[in-house]
Amino acid sequence: MSRLDELGIAHRTVEHPPVFTVEEAKALRGNLPGHHIKNLFLRNKKEEMWLIVALEDRAIDLKRLGERLGAGRFSFGSPERLKRHLGVEPGSVTPLSAINDADHKVRVVLDRGLTEGGPINAHPLVNTMTTALSLADLLRFFAATGHTPEWLDFPV
């Protein structure tokens, strides 16, 4: 939160019980306007890593996604790899975890559907809160962390 404040990024955060899945988030988050997302931390056989940020109801075929991104076959990154590179635990993956990828080893991919509509709701590194910020501010955040997101049309 302090980094968002330092960057002059407007944000609003609400607390809620821990959520680990989209279904739990839908049941426990209350009435938060804007886009709700799901985040996938993926790796390929070459040990390259991606953070996929998609609208929560998108069906994602990992095989097709890997092909579309030229990554080959994807698998989910281990909890240890997730903690080492993005500094979060499973269930707390978020676009805001790019702040912990100082070595820029993780490529960020955003769902083009995020460009349509209101704020983006994301965990602020823990799954007991949800923070809303505009897409423009999320892109400013990525720029400040040295990440240039790729855009992808879903579904894949």
C-alpha positions in Angstrom: 0.0 0.0 0.0 2.8 2.4 0.8 4.3 1.8 -2.7 1.0 2.6 -4.3 0.8 5.8 -2.2 4.4 6.7 -3.1 3.4 6.5 -6.8 0.3 8.6 -6.3 -2.0 5.7 -7.2 -5.5 5.9 -5.9 -6.7 2.7 -4.4 -9.4 1.4 -2.1 -9.0 -1.7 0.0 -11.6 -3.9 1.8 -10.9 -6.8 4.2 -12.6 -10.1 3.9 -12.0 -13.7 5.0 -9.2 -15.5 3.2 -10.1 -16.7 -0.3 -8.2 -19.2 -2.4 -10.4 -19.7 -5.4 -12.6 -17.6 -7.7 -15.7 -19.3 -6.2 -14.7 -18.4 -2.7 -14.0 -14.8 -3.7 -17.4 -14.5 -5.3 -19.0 -15.7 -2.1 -17.0 -13.6 0.4 -15.9 -10.4 -1.3 -19.2 -8.5 -1.0 -20.3 -6.0 -3.6 -17.1 -4.6 -5.2 -17.7 -2.9 -8.5 -15.3 -3.4 -11.4 -13.3 -6.3 -12.8 -12.5 -9.3 -10.7 -9.6 -11.3 -11.8 -7.8 -14.6 -11.6 -4.1 -14.9 -11.6 -2.0 -17.8 -12.7 1.7 -18.3 -12.0 3.0 -20.5 -14.7 6.3 -21.9 -15.9 7.5 -23.9 -18.9 10.2 -26.6 -19.3 12.9 -23.9 -19.9 12.2 -22.5 -16.4 10.7 -19.3 -17.8 7.8 -17.9 -15.8 4.6 -16.0 -16.5 2.0 -14.2 -14.4 -1.3 -14.4 -16.3 -4.0 -11.9 -15.2 -7.4 -12.7 -16.7 -11.0 -11.8 -16.0 -12.2 -14.3 -13.3 -14.7 -16.1 -15.5 -12.3 -16.8 -18.4 -11.8 -20.5 -19.2 -8.1 -20.9 -19.8 -6.6 -23.8 -21.8 -3.0 -24.0 -20.6 -1.9 -25.9 -23.8 -3.4 -23.3 -26.1 -2.1 -20.5 -23.9 1.4 -21.8 -24.0 1.2 -22.1 -27.8 -0.2 -18.5 -28.2 2.6 -17.1 -26.1 5.3 -19.2 -27.8 6.1 -20.8 -24.4 5.5 -24.4 -25.2 3.9 -26.5 -22.5 2.9 -24.7 -19.3 2.6 -26.0 -15.8 1.8 -24.2 -12.6 4.8 -22.9 -10.7 5.5 -24.5 -7.3 4.7 -22.7 -4.1 8.5 -22.4 -3.5 9.1 -20.8 -6.9 6.1 -18.5 -6.4 7.4 -17.4 -3.0 11.0 -16.9 -4.4 10.0 -14.9 -7.4 6.8 -13.1 -6.5 6.9 -13.2 -2.7 3.4 -14.5 -2.2 1.8 -17.7 -1.0 -0.6 -19.8 -3.2 -4.0 -18.1 -3.1 -2.5 -14.7 -3.0 -1.1 -14.4 -6.5 -1.8 -10.9 -7.8 -0.6 -8.5 -10.4 0.7 -6.4 -7.5 3.2 -9.1 -6.7 5.3 -7.8 -9.6 6.8 -5.5 -7.0 8.7 -8.5 -5.7 10.2 -9.6 -9.1 13.2 -7.2 -8.9 15.1 -9.5 -11.4 12.3 -9.3 -14.0 12.2 -13.1 -14.4 8.4 -13.2 -14.6 6.6 -12.0 -17.8 3.2 -10.4 -17.1 0.3 -11.1 -19.5 -3.0 -9.2 -19.2 -6.4 -10.1 -20.5 -7.4 -7.4 -23.1 -10.9 -7.6 -21.5 -9.5 -5.6 -18.6 -9.5 -2.5 -20.9 -13.3 -2.4 -20.9 -15.0 -1.1 -17.8 -14.3 -0.1 -14.2 -11.5 -0.7 -11.7 -9.5 -3.8 -11.3 -9.8 -5.7 -8.0 -6.7 -7.5 -6.9 -5.2 -8.9 -3.7 -2.6 -6.6 -2.2 -0.1 -9.6 -1.7 -2.5 -11.3 0.8 -5.8 -13.1 0.2 -7.6 -11.4 3.1 -8.0 -8.1 1.3 -9.0 -6.8 -2.1 -7.7 -3.6 -3.5 -9.4 -1.7 -6.3 -7.3 0.5 -8.7 -7.8 1.8 -12.2 -6.2 0.1 -15.2 -4.2 3.2 -15.9 -2.8 3.1 -12.4 -2.1 -0.6 -12.6 -0.1 0.1 -15.8 1.8 2.9 -13.9 2.5 0.4 -11.2 3.9 -2.1 -13.7 6.1 0.6 -15.3 7.4 1.5 -11.8 8.4 -2.2 -11.3 10.0 -2.4 -14.7 7.5 -4.8 -16.1 5.9 -4.2 -19.6 2.8 -6.3 -19.7 1.8 -8.3 -22.9 -1.8 -8.1 -23.9 -3.7 -11.2 -25.0 -7.2 -11.7 -26.2 -9.0 -14.4 -24.2 -10.4 -17.0 -24.3 -7.4 -19.0 -25.4 
